[in-house]
Amino acid sequence: MSNVATAPGYAMNVIIVAEEFYKIRLGVGWNVCLMIATQLTGFGIAGICRRYLVQPASMIWPQNLVVCTLLNTLHAEDDEPARGGITRFKFFLYVAGAAFVWQFLPGFLFMALSAFSWICWFRPSELRCKRWRGPALIVLLWR
């Protein structure tokens, strides 16, 4: 609610479009009433949703919950594995290692495929191949 005064209301777009594109002059009184009505509708909806979007502690900083959950999971006192299972930290290391390998192979090793024109290798003497598919025009860039 603190950023209400930083930007004009959405009804201002309606008023400007009506006057500039459709050449409809609605009058100052109607424009003021439209602005007040749309702003008060927004305040009303914000008041209704406050109980669900502001009051729960989990909604204050939702982007921090993921980091807090990860740190809590890794540093929890109860680190005994389940029957025949692995600990949380070992599971985290396995997933982190798999993610590293998954990103390392295409990100570093196969990046060389985007540095040369591999289509010209099939017919090096053909002029059309060199002209249209020449140096790095068609590459295998994965990103």
C-alpha positions in Angstrom: 0.0 0.0 0.0 3.0 2.3 0.3 3.6 2.5 -3.4 0.1 3.7 -4.3 1.3 7.3 -4.8 4.4 6.4 -6.9 2.5 5.6 -10.1 -0.7 7.0 -11.7 -3.8 4.9 -11.4 -4.8 2.5 -14.2 -7.9 4.5 -15.0 -5.6 7.3 -16.3 -4.8 5.0 -19.3 -8.5 4.7 -20.0 -9.0 8.4 -19.9 -6.0 9.1 -22.1 -7.0 6.5 -24.7 -10.6 7.7 -24.7 -9.5 11.3 -25.4 -6.5 10.7 -27.8 -7.6 7.7 -29.9 -11.4 7.8 -29.8 -11.8 11.5 -29.4 -14.3 11.1 -26.6 -14.2 14.0 -24.0 -15.8 12.7 -20.8 -15.4 15.8 -18.7 -13.3 16.5 -15.6 -16.0 15.4 -13.1 -16.4 12.0 -14.8 -12.6 11.5 -15.0 -12.2 12.3 -11.3 -15.1 9.9 -10.3 -13.5 7.2 -12.5 -10.1 7.6 -10.8 -11.5 7.6 -7.3 -13.8 4.6 -8.0 -10.9 2.5 -9.4 -8.5 3.4 -6.6 -11.1 2.6 -3.9 -11.9 -0.7 -5.6 -8.2 -1.5 -5.4 -8.1 -0.5 -1.8 -11.1 -2.7 -1.1 -9.7 -5.7 -2.7 -6.4 -5.2 -0.9 -8.3 -5.0 2.4 -10.1 -8.2 1.6 -6.9 -10.1 0.6 -4.9 -8.7 3.5 -5.8 -11.6 5.7 -4.4 -14.1 3.2 -1.5 -12.2 1.6 -0.1 -10.1 4.5 -0.9 -11.6 7.8 0.7 -15.1 7.4 4.3 -14.9 8.3 5.2 -17.1 5.3 4.0 -14.3 3.0 6.2 -11.6 4.2 9.3 -12.7 2.4 8.4 -15.7 0.3 11.7 -15.7 -1.7 13.6 -16.3 1.6 11.6 -19.3 2.5 13.5 -21.6 0.1 16.9 -20.6 1.5 15.6 -20.9 5.1 14.2 -24.4 4.4 17.4 -25.6 2.7 19.6 -24.3 5.6 17.2 -25.8 8.2 17.2 -29.1 6.4 21.0 -29.3 6.1 21.7 -28.2 9.7 18.9 -30.0 11.5 20.0 -31.9 14.6 18.1 -35.1 13.6 20.4 -36.4 10.9 19.8 -40.1 11.3 18.9 -41.8 8.0 15.7 -43.7 7.7 15.7 -47.4 7.4 18.2 -48.3 4.7 18.3 -44.7 3.5 20.9 -42.0 3.3 21.3 -38.8 5.3 20.0 -35.5 4.1 23.5 -34.2 3.6 24.5 -37.1 1.4 21.4 -36.7 -0.6 22.2 -33.0 -1.1 25.7 -33.9 -2.2 24.5 -36.4 -4.7 22.0 -33.9 -6.2 24.6 -31.1 -6.2 27.1 -33.4 -8.0 24.5 -34.5 -10.5 23.5 -30.9 -11.2 27.2 -30.0 -11.7 27.7 -32.8 -14.2 24.5 -32.0 -15.9 25.5 -28.4 -16.4 29.2 -28.9 -17.0 28.9 -31.2 -20.0 26.7 -29.0 -22.2 27.9 -25.7 -20.7 31.7 -26.3 -21.1 32.6 -29.3 -23.1 29.9 -29.0 -25.9 30.2 -25.3 -26.2 32.9 -26.0 -28.8 30.1 -27.1 -31.2 29.0 -23.5 -31.5 32.5 -22.3 -32.5 32.7 -23.9 -36.0 30.5 -24.3 -39.0 30.0 -28.0 -38.9 27.6 -28.1 -41.9 30.4 -27.0 -44.3 32.3 -30.1 -43.4 29.9 -32.2 -45.4 30.6 -30.4 -48.8 33.6 -28.1 -48.4 33.8 -27.3 -52.1 30.2 -26.2 -52.5 29.8 -22.4 -52.8 26.2 -22.3 -51.5 27.2 -24.1 -48.4 30.0 -21.6 -47.7 27.9 -18.6 -48.6 24.6 -19.3 -46.7 25.7 -21.7 -44.0 29.2 -20.3 -43.6 31.1 -19.2 -40.5 28.9 -19.8 -37.5 25.6 -19.1 -39.1 24.0 -22.4 -38.1 25.5 -23.6 -34.8 24.6 -26.1 -32.1 24.3 -23.5 -29.3 22.3 -25.1 -26.5 21.3 -21.8 -24.8 
